[in-house]
Amino acid sequence: DISACLVGSEMCIRDRYGAEPNELANQSLPMEASLVGDMPPLEGTYIIDESPQQEKADSPTDMDTSPDNLTSKLESKKPSKIPKSKSQRAEERIALDKWDTEAWTVLVMEAQTKPIIYSREVYERFFKLFPTAGRYWKYYIEHEMSLKNFIEAEKVFKRCLPHCPNIDLWKCYAKYIVDVKCKDPNQPKETIVKAFEYSIQNIGCDISSTPIWMDYIAYLKSVQTTNTFEEGQKMDALRKLYQRAIENPMHNLEAIWKDYDQFENGLSKILAKALLNDYGPKYMAARAVYRERKTYWEGISKNMLSRPPRSNDKEIQQVQLWKRLLSYEKRNPQKLDKEGLFDRVIFTYNQCLLCLYHYPEIWHELALFVLENGTSGQATEVYKRALIALPD
């Protein structure tokens, strides 16, 4: 009971301080006695401290006031940083170096996953610096086509196709013809044939142009006829297209030759024998040039983004490989006539400039070749293009 508790307290005080409690009332207690934590526990009694500090003292962890423990507590209370996205990191790199091709590649790849309204702004910024990047024009167009924005896709095609002999881009154009135009019942046959011819004239001599030729052949085969006259015209058109294709040194030429063989033999075995004997040597010559030309293309990065020369090992190697290929084409391995050789070399220079657009020496070589083999007007056009590429 309460009285027993009080008696116990008085005895404890008398034993420790040698005085009665009433004698201590007018004295100052020693410092140690004024701290509740320093008093020994009283048997049978409970001292309750309602201050928040004492409540925390019951936890051994909270009583650890070492510098390491306090630092860890402070750090745990700091707000965690939100990691930057790939696009943000790429933008920071581009801000430091606008010709950072790796950062631009990341930005374009990320743009393909974003809404087209955002992505268009990224694409347009990119092409102000890299107007000859054929594969990236393809990415832009495919993004529009994936959303069935065919009008927008055609606008982009018109911007890039005339000055960009990149095979990936032109394959994309051929796919657009097949997947969109050919399936449109209101699209006249003449329009589709014109689109394929446009592709063959601009990229058909590329070593990797085989799929475009095969798409064109497949389309002509699919054309429906209503009478014998139309069927005859269709067969004549197919024969001429096959014969143009088998003279072109390109990948998988054997498949086109076998297809042509079956085509002729399906019409007339007698005529087929004569025609195949006539075109067989041309096919074999094209295969021989293909095997040789292919070795000169090895190591060339067709889709390397063009930027001002930086003299690193990779870019120096690419310049050397392109010059080697250009020298090979000037030797006329296909035994073309003067006009054909001129067109072939110009085509190869234009492909080279997709990757080495900012290299003055390549522009200078092209201008000299045109002066020697073309006209002064053509050379002037080359210099005008060079001034756009090399404003400084």
Beta strands, then each sheet from edge to edge (+ up, - down):
end
